[in-house]
Amino acid sequence: MEDIRTDPFLNYMYKQVVKFDKYLDSTSTCTFSMKGLRSNAQDPDDAPDPVQYEIPYTHRWTTIYDHFQIWRLYNLQWNFLLHPEATPKYTMMVTLTGTHGTPRTPGKGGMRHMEYLGKFQEAHRKAKDQLRKYLKTDRYLAMLEGHPHSGYVHAHNLYFLDERPTKETLEILRHHWNDTLKMGSTKRGVRIKLKEPRDFKDIKSFIAYPMAYVGKTSIGAVSEWSKYDVIFNTCLWLAPRPKDFGGIGHRVRAFQPSRALSTIMNPHPLREGYIHIETTLSKKKEIEPFVLYQAPSYNANIMAWNNLGGDEPEVGCSVRHDLP
C-alpha cells in the first residue's frame, strides 16, 4: 500500500485501498453457521437428521470462491467430454481495450479508474449484445482484468462458434467498439484470435485460459498483486456503492459465463428434504453470533433440532449460496 500512497498517479485511491484492505482482513475471521433438518430420501417416514454447516465468509477475493469458479470450468470441460457433438467448430477470443490515462500520460482519456470502470462496463454490455447478435452464439465467457501498467479495466471474451465469422462481420464489430461506442482506436481497441479446434484437447486448452484470470482476483494471489492489481480490485469492491459514495451504483462481475454456459457449469440446488432453521454470522473475538435469518417456525424447529441431538457442525461442507 505504501507504493500506492507515494505514487502520484494512484495516491488519490489510497484511502479506498486502506478500506478495502480492512474489509479483506475483517471478513477473513467471519464464519456462517447454518442449522437445519435433513430428511432421509430413502425413508421419508424416518425422523430427520439435525445438521449444522460451518462455512467461511465467501466473497470474490477468497480462495474458496476461486476454487468454485475453477470447479465450474471443470464442469464445462466435462460436458464437452461427454457430448463431443457439442464441441464448437471455432473459438474466438475478443479482447476489448479502451482509451484511458497511464502513469506517463495521466490526462489521456480524462477519467480516473472508477469513473472509467462505469463507462467501460456500459460499453462492454452493449458490445456483448452486438457480438452475440453477429456471431450467432449464446455460448461465451466474459472476463475482466486490470491493465498491468495502469490498473484500468479491459475485457477478454471467449466465444464458442458453429460458424466462422466473415471479415465483414469482424469489421462491423471493430467499428461498433471503436467508432459507435467511441471506446478504442484502430491500434488498440479490438484484438481478435480465431481458432478451429481439432478435437476436445484444443477446447481444454481454451478452458485453461480463463482459469488463469480467475486467480488474479482471489485472496490467494494477493501476495502477487502489483499496485495496479490492488487498484483494479479495489474498484471492483467499490463498484456496488452509489456514485455519491465512490461507486458506480451496481456490481461488476470479473468472471461471467453466459446463461447458456452457466446452466452447464453451475451446481444443482440443494435437494428436497432440507428444512432451513437459522443462519448466523460469527467473528473471532466476539462471543455472541449475529443472527442473519430465522425461519418463521423457528421455535418449533429448533426444539426438534435440539431433541434430535443437533450439536456438532459439519465444517467445510459445500453448500451453495449466492456469491458477490
C-alpha positions in Angstrom: 0.0 0.0 0.0 3.0 2.3 0.6 3.7 2.1 -3.2 0.2 3.5 -3.8 0.4 6.2 -1.2 3.6 7.6 -2.8 2.5 7.1 -6.4 1.3 10.5 -7.9 -0.8 8.6 -10.4 -2.6 6.3 -7.9 -2.4 8.1 -4.5 -5.9 9.6 -4.9 -7.2 6.0 -4.3 -5.1 5.4 -1.1 -8.0 5.8 1.4 -10.2 3.5 -0.6 -7.4 0.9 -0.8 -7.0 1.1 3.0 -10.7 0.4 3.5 -10.6 -2.5 1.0 -7.7 -4.0 2.9 -9.6 -3.7 6.2 -12.6 -5.4 4.6 -10.4 -8.3 3.5 -8.9 -8.6 7.0 -12.2 -8.4 8.9 -14.1 -10.9 6.7 -11.2 -13.4 6.9 -12.3 -14.1 10.5 -16.0 -14.5 9.8 -18.0 -17.7 9.6 -21.5 -18.5 8.7 -23.4 -21.2 10.7 -26.4 -22.8 9.2 -28.8 -25.1 11.1 -31.4 -27.3 9.6 -33.2 -30.7 9.4 -32.4 -33.1 6.6 -34.8 -35.9 5.7 -33.7 -39.3 4.6 -34.6 -39.5 0.9 -34.7 -43.3 1.0 -37.0 -43.4 4.0 -39.1 -40.2 4.2 -41.0 -41.5 7.2 -37.9 -41.7 9.3 -37.1 -38.9 11.7 -35.0 -36.1 10.1 -31.3 -35.6 11.0 -30.2 -32.4 12.6 -27.4 -30.7 10.6 -25.2 -27.7 11.1 -22.8 -26.4 8.5 -19.9 -24.1 9.2 -19.0 -22.1 6.1 -16.3 -19.4 5.8 -17.4 -15.9 4.8 -17.1 -16.1 1.0 -16.6 -13.3 -1.5 -14.8 -13.0 -4.8 -11.4 -12.4 -3.2 -11.5 -15.7 -1.1 -9.7 -18.9 -2.1 -13.0 -20.9 -1.8 -14.6 -18.6 -4.4 -11.5 -19.1 -6.7 -12.0 -22.9 -6.3 -15.7 -22.6 -7.0 -15.0 -20.9 -10.3 -12.4 -23.4 -11.3 -14.8 -26.2 -10.5 -17.4 -24.6 -12.8 -14.9 -24.6 -15.6 -14.2 -28.3 -15.0 -17.9 -28.9 -15.2 -17.8 -27.2 -18.7 -14.8 -29.3 -19.7 -16.6 -32.5 -18.6 -19.7 -31.5 -20.6 -17.6 -31.3 -23.8 -16.0 -34.7 -23.0 -19.5 -36.3 -22.5 -21.0 -34.6 -25.5 -18.4 -34.3 -28.3 -21.2 -33.3 -30.7 -21.5 -30.0 -28.8 -17.8 -29.1 -29.4 -17.8 -25.8 -31.3 -16.3 -25.6 -34.7 -14.5 -22.4 -33.9 -13.4 -20.5 -30.8 -12.8 -16.8 -30.8 -11.1 -14.7 -28.1 -12.1 -11.0 -28.3 -10.0 -8.5 -26.3 -11.6 -5.1 -25.8 -9.5 -2.2 -24.6 -10.5 1.5 -24.2 -8.6 4.8 -24.2 -7.6 5.8 -20.7 -4.9 7.5 -18.7 -1.5 6.0 -17.9 1.3 6.9 -15.4 3.1 8.6 -18.3 0.0 10.4 -19.7 -2.4 10.7 -16.7 -4.7 13.1 -18.6 -5.3 10.8 -21.5 -8.9 9.8 -21.6 -9.8 12.3 -18.9 -11.1 9.7 -16.4 -9.9 8.1 -13.2 -10.2 4.4 -12.5 -13.7 4.2 -11.0 -15.3 6.6 -13.5 -13.7 4.7 -16.3 -14.9 1.4 -14.9 -18.5 2.7 -15.1 -18.0 3.8 -18.7 -16.3 0.6 -19.7 -19.0 -1.6 -18.0 -21.8 0.0 -20.0 -19.8 -0.2 -23.3 -18.9 -3.8 -22.6 -22.6 -4.7 -22.1 -23.5 -3.1 -25.4 -20.6 -4.8 -27.1 -21.6 -8.2 -25.8 -25.1 -7.7 -27.2 -23.6 -6.8 -30.6 -21.2 -9.7 -30.5 -24.0 -12.2 -29.6 -26.1 -10.9 -32.5 -23.5 -11.1 -35.2 -21.7 -14.2 -34.0 -25.0 -16.0 -33.6 -24.0 -17.7 -30.3 -25.1 -17.7 -26.7 -22.1 -19.6 -25.5 -19.3 -17.3 -24.2 -17.2 -16.4 -21.1 -16.6 -12.8 -20.3 -13.6 -11.9 -18.1 -12.4 -8.5 -16.8 -8.8 -7.7 -16.0 -6.8 -4.7 -14.9 -4.2 -3.4 -17.2 -0.8 -4.5 -15.8 0.7 -1.0 -16.2 -2.2 1.2 -15.1 -4.9 -0.7 -13.4 -7.6 0.3 -15.9 -10.1 -2.4 -16.8 -10.2 -4.3 -20.1 -12.1 -7.4 -21.2 -11.4 -10.8 -22.6 -14.4 -12.6 -24.1 -14.2 -16.2 -25.3 -16.9 -17.3 -27.8 -17.7 -20.8 -28.9 -19.0 -20.7 -32.5 -20.6 -23.0 -35.0 -19.9 -20.7 -38.0 -16.8 -18.9 -39.0 -17.4 -15.1 -38.9 -16.8 -13.3 -42.1 -14.3 -10.4 -42.5 -17.2 -8.1 -42.9 -18.7 -9.2 -39.6 -15.4 -8.7 -37.8 -15.1 -5.2 -39.3 -18.6 -4.4 -38.1 -17.7 -5.5 -34.5 -14.5 -3.4 -34.6 -16.4 -0.4 -35.9 -19.0 -0.7 -33.2 -16.5 -0.7 -30.4 -14.1 1.9 -31.8 -16.4 4.3 -33.5 -20.0 3.8 -32.3 -19.2 3.4 -28.7 -16.0 5.5 -29.0 -14.0 3.3 -26.7 -10.9 2.3 -28.5 -8.7 3.0 -31.5 -7.7 1.1 -34.7 -4.4 0.3 -33.0 -5.6 -0.7 -29.5 -9.4 -1.1 -29.4 -10.2 -4.7 -30.5 -8.0 -7.7 -30.8 -9.4 -11.0 -32.2 -7.9 -14.5 -32.1 -9.9 -17.1 -34.1 -9.1 -20.8 -33.8 -10.5 -24.0 -35.3 -10.4 -26.8 -32.6 -9.3 -30.1 -34.0 -10.6 -32.1 -31.0 -11.5 -31.8 -27.3 -7.9 -31.3 -26.4 -8.0 -27.9 -28.1 -11.1 -27.0 -26.3 -9.5 -28.0 -23.0 -6.7 -25.5 -23.6 -9.2 -22.7 -24.1 -10.9 -23.7 -20.8 -7.5 -23.5 -19.1 -7.0 -19.9 -20.4 -9.8 -18.3 -18.3 -8.6 -20.3 -15.3 -5.5 -18.0 -15.3 -7.8 -15.0 -14.9 -9.8 -16.4 -12.1 -6.8 -16.5 -9.8 -6.0 -12.8 -10.4 -8.9 -11.6 -8.3 -8.7 -14.0 -5.4 -7.2 -13.5 -2.0 -4.8 -16.4 -2.6 -3.0 -14.2 -5.1 -2.8 -11.0 -3.1 0.9 -11.5 -2.3 1.5 -11.5 -6.1 -0.7 -8.4 -6.8 1.0 -5.4 -8.2 -0.1 -1.9 -7.1 -2.2 -1.8 -10.3 -3.9 -5.1 -9.4 -4.8 -3.6 -6.0 -6.3 -0.6 -7.7 -8.4 -2.7 -10.1 -9.7 -5.0 -7.3 -10.5 -2.0 -5.1 -12.6 -0.6 -7.9 -14.5 -3.9 -8.2 -15.1 -3.8 -4.4 -16.3 -0.2 -4.5 -18.5 -0.6 -7.6 -21.9 -1.5 -6.0 -21.8 1.7 -3.9 -23.8 4.7 -5.1 -21.9 7.2 -7.2 -22.1 9.8 -4.3 -20.2 7.2 -2.1 -17.4 6.4 -4.6 -19.0 3.6 -6.6 -20.9 3.3 -9.9 -24.2 2.0 -8.5 -24.0 -1.6 -9.4 -21.9 -4.7 -9.1 -19.3 -5.7 -11.7 -18.5 -9.3 -12.3 -14.9 -10.0 -13.2 -15.8 -13.5 -14.5 -19.2 -14.1 -16.1 -20.3 -17.0 -18.3 -23.3 -16.6 -20.5 -26.6 -18.1 -19.3 -26.3 -21.0 -21.7 -22.9 -21.9 -20.2 -24.0 -21.2 -16.7 -26.7 -23.8 -17.0 -23.9 -26.4 -17.6 -21.4 -25.0 -15.2 -23.5 -24.3 -12.1 -24.2 -26.8 -9.4 -27.7 -28.2 -8.8 -29.7 -26.6 -6.0 -30.0 -28.3 -2.6 -32.1 -31.4 -2.9 -35.6 -31.5 -1.4 -36.0 -32.7 2.2 -34.0 -29.9 3.8 -35.7 -27.5 6.3 -33.6 -24.4 7.0 -33.9 -23.2 10.5 -31.3 -20.5 11.2 -28.3 -18.7 9.8 -25.8 -16.8 12.0 -22.6 -14.9 11.4 -19.8 -15.2 13.9 -16.5 -13.5 14.2 -13.4 -14.3 16.1 -13.1 -12.4 19.5 -16.8 -11.8 19.5 -18.8 -14.1 21.9 -22.3 -13.9 20.5 -23.0 -14.6 16.8 -25.2 -12.2 14.8 -28.5 -13.8 13.7 -29.0 -13.2 9.9 -32.1 -15.4 9.4 -34.6 -17.4 11.5 -37.4 -19.5 9.9 -41.0 -18.4 10.7 -41.4 -21.7 12.6 -38.1 -21.3 14.3 -39.2 -22.1 17.9 -40.7 -25.5 16.9 -37.9 -26.4 14.5 -35.0 -25.5 16.9 -36.7 -27.6 19.6 -36.9 -30.5 17.2 -33.2 -29.9 16.2 -32.1 -30.0 19.9 -34.2 -33.0 20.8 -32.8 -35.0 17.8 -29.3 -34.4 19.1 -28.1 -31.4 17.0 -24.8 -30.0 18.3 -21.8 -30.8 16.1 -21.3 -28.7 12.9 -20.1 -30.3 9.7 -17.1 -28.0 9.0 -16.3 -27.1 5.4 -19.4 -28.8 3.9 -20.2 -27.5 0.5 -23.4 -25.6 0.5 -24.4 -23.4 -2.4 -25.2 -19.8 -1.8 -25.1 -16.6 -3.8 -21.6 -15.1 -4.1 -20.9 -11.4 -4.6 
